Amino acid sequence: MRAMTRLEHRKHELTVGQLAERSGVAVSALHFYEAKGLIRSRRTAGNQRRFTRDTLRRVSFIKVSQRVGIPLADIRDALATLPEERTPTVADWARLSDLWRADLDARIRQLERLRDDLTECIGCGCLSIGKCALANPYDRLGDEGPGPRRLLVDAARPEPRRAPQGEGEDGGEGGDGASEDDCDPVSCAARS
């Protein structure tokens, strides 16, 4: 195998300005990514940064991962599993995305809950809105912990129980077919 000439080597590397222009990421962000260990460069004799071409794909991966809410520490850990000095393969990226699938599914559920329940009681404990006293009497959700309990997604916390479609005020015995203890706060508030 013959060694690359200086000219050939330069064609396989990008300056920080070229990387910024091609990736759409500011030079300062690239410096930040490098400081955090997300990307690497080598230094020329004149102390200028040079990035291998596969860094472009890594920067794109970082941008997409950040956009869906993956923390930089998780992105760095994932990128650390990739081989250096070669462009990551489709299989490499598929493996990395599978690592985050459960977290992304949980985020989607959280966003759906936020969308669906935003105008109702979110379980923050304020009890200042008229419906909150009905939806979260005695701040029962506060026993689960701090914050907007109905909007937080936690694997240990079951999803709120919702009445099945078709059940309503004439759903069976007792008028609405459910007692106050076996319905979620929004459904209970709607019945009151």
C-alpha positions as CSV (number, residue, x, y, z in Angstrom):
1,M,0.0,0.0,0.0
2,R,1.5,3.3,-1.0
3,A,1.5,6.4,1.3
4,M,-0.7,9.3,0.4
5,T,1.0,12.4,-1.0
6,R,0.5,15.7,0.8
7,L,-2.0,16.9,-1.9
8,E,-4.0,13.7,-1.6
9,H,-4.0,13.9,2.2
10,R,-5.4,17.5,2.0
11,K,-8.3,16.4,-0.2
12,H,-9.4,14.0,2.5
13,E,-9.3,16.7,5.2
14,L,-11.4,19.7,5.9
15,T,-10.5,23.0,7.6
16,V,-12.7,24.2,10.4
17,G,-14.2,26.8,8.0
18,Q,-14.9,24.2,5.3
19,L,-16.5,21.9,7.9
20,A,-18.6,24.7,9.2
21,E,-19.7,25.8,5.7
22,R,-20.6,22.2,4.6
23,S,-22.3,21.2,7.9
24,G,-24.2,24.4,8.6
25,V,-22.7,24.5,12.1
26,A,-20.9,27.6,13.4
27,V,-17.2,27.4,13.8
28,S,-17.6,28.1,17.6
29,A,-20.0,25.2,17.8
30,L,-17.4,22.9,16.2
31,H,-14.8,24.1,18.6
32,F,-17.3,23.3,21.5
33,Y,-17.9,19.9,20.1
34,E,-14.2,19.2,19.9
35,A,-13.7,20.5,23.5
36,K,-16.5,18.1,24.6
37,G,-14.9,15.1,22.8
38,L,-17.6,14.8,20.2
39,I,-15.3,15.3,17.2
40,R,-11.5,15.3,16.8
41,S,-9.0,17.1,14.7
42,R,-5.3,17.1,14.1
43,R,-3.1,20.2,14.1
44,T,-1.0,21.3,11.2
45,A,2.6,22.7,11.7
46,G,0.9,26.1,11.7
47,N,-1.5,25.0,14.5
48,Q,-4.5,24.9,12.3
49,R,-7.3,22.3,12.8
50,R,-7.8,19.7,10.1
51,F,-10.8,17.3,10.3
52,T,-11.1,14.0,8.4
53,R,-14.1,13.9,6.0
54,D,-16.0,11.4,8.2
55,T,-16.3,14.3,10.8
56,L,-18.9,15.8,8.5
57,R,-21.2,12.8,9.0
58,R,-20.5,12.9,12.8
59,V,-21.4,16.6,12.9
60,S,-24.6,15.8,11.0
61,F,-25.4,13.0,13.5
62,I,-24.8,15.4,16.4
63,K,-27.2,18.0,14.9
64,V,-29.9,15.4,14.3
65,S,-29.5,13.9,17.8
66,Q,-29.6,17.3,19.5
67,R,-32.7,18.2,17.5
68,V,-34.6,15.2,19.0
69,G,-33.4,16.0,22.5
70,I,-30.5,13.6,23.0
71,P,-28.1,15.0,25.6
72,L,-24.6,15.8,24.4
73,A,-23.1,13.3,26.9
74,D,-25.2,10.5,25.4
75,I,-24.2,11.6,21.9
76,R,-20.5,11.6,22.9
77,D,-20.8,8.1,24.4
78,A,-22.5,6.8,21.3
79,L,-19.9,8.4,19.0
80,A,-17.1,6.8,21.1
81,T,-18.3,3.4,20.0
82,L,-17.6,4.2,16.3
83,P,-14.4,3.4,14.6
84,E,-11.9,6.2,14.0
85,E,-10.5,6.9,10.6
86,R,-13.3,5.5,8.5
87,T,-16.7,6.8,7.6
88,P,-19.4,5.2,9.8
89,T,-21.6,2.7,7.9
90,V,-25.3,2.4,7.7
91,A,-25.1,-0.4,10.2
92,D,-23.2,1.8,12.7
93,W,-25.8,4.5,12.5
94,A,-28.7,1.9,12.8
95,R,-27.1,0.5,16.0
96,L,-26.7,3.9,17.5
97,S,-30.3,4.9,16.8
98,D,-31.6,1.7,18.3
99,L,-29.8,2.7,21.6
100,W,-32.1,5.7,21.8
101,R,-35.3,4.3,20.5
102,A,-36.9,3.7,24.0
103,D,-35.9,7.2,25.2
104,L,-37.4,8.7,22.1
105,D,-40.6,6.7,22.4
106,A,-40.9,8.0,26.0
107,R,-40.3,11.6,24.8
108,I,-43.0,11.1,22.2
109,R,-45.5,9.9,24.8
110,Q,-44.6,12.9,27.0
111,L,-45.2,15.3,24.1
112,E,-48.5,13.7,23.3
113,R,-49.5,14.0,27.0
114,L,-48.5,17.6,27.0
115,R,-50.5,18.3,23.8
116,D,-53.6,16.4,25.1
117,D,-53.5,17.7,28.7
118,L,-52.1,21.2,28.4
119,T,-55.4,23.0,29.0
120,E,-56.3,20.7,32.0
121,C,-54.7,20.1,35.4
122,I,-51.0,19.1,34.9
123,G,-50.5,18.0,38.5
124,C,-48.2,20.8,39.6
125,G,-50.0,21.3,42.9
126,C,-51.0,24.9,42.5
127,L,-54.8,24.2,42.9
128,S,-55.4,27.7,41.7
129,I,-57.3,26.9,38.6
130,G,-61.0,26.0,39.2
131,K,-60.6,22.5,37.6
132,C,-57.4,21.7,39.5
133,A,-59.4,21.2,42.8
134,L,-61.6,18.7,41.0
135,A,-58.8,17.0,38.9
136,N,-56.3,16.8,41.7
137,P,-58.2,17.1,45.0
138,Y,-56.0,17.5,48.1
139,D,-53.0,17.6,45.7
140,R,-52.8,13.8,45.5
141,L,-50.4,13.9,42.7
142,G,-47.9,15.7,45.0
143,D,-47.4,12.4,46.8
144,E,-45.7,11.2,43.6
145,G,-43.1,13.9,43.8
146,P,-42.4,17.4,42.6
147,G,-43.2,19.1,39.3
148,P,-46.0,18.7,36.8
149,R,-46.7,15.0,37.6
150,R,-49.3,14.4,34.8
151,L,-46.8,15.5,32.1
152,L,-43.7,13.7,33.4
153,V,-42.9,10.4,31.7
154,D,-41.5,7.9,34.1
155,A,-41.1,4.2,33.5
156,A,-42.1,3.4,37.1
157,R,-45.2,5.5,36.9
158,P,-48.2,4.0,35.1
159,E,-49.9,5.9,32.4
160,P,-53.1,7.6,33.6
161,R,-56.2,5.5,33.3
162,R,-58.6,6.8,30.7
163,A,-62.2,5.7,30.2
164,P,-62.5,3.4,27.1
165,Q,-64.2,4.9,24.0
166,G,-67.9,4.5,24.2
167,E,-68.2,4.6,28.0
168,G,-69.7,7.7,29.4
169,E,-72.5,9.0,31.5
170,D,-74.7,6.0,30.6
171,G,-71.9,3.4,30.9
172,G,-73.4,1.2,33.5
173,E,-74.2,1.2,37.2
174,G,-73.8,4.3,39.3
175,G,-74.5,6.7,36.4
176,D,-71.1,7.0,34.8
177,G,-69.8,3.5,35.4
178,A,-66.8,4.6,37.4
179,S,-66.1,5.9,40.9
180,E,-63.8,8.8,41.6
181,D,-61.0,6.4,42.6
182,D,-60.9,4.6,39.2
183,C,-60.7,7.4,36.8
184,D,-57.9,9.8,35.8
185,P,-58.1,13.4,37.0
186,V,-59.1,14.9,33.6
187,S,-62.0,12.5,33.1
188,C,-63.2,13.0,36.7
189,A,-63.1,16.8,36.2
190,A,-65.0,16.5,33.0
191,R,-67.8,14.5,34.8
192,S,-68.1,17.1,37.6
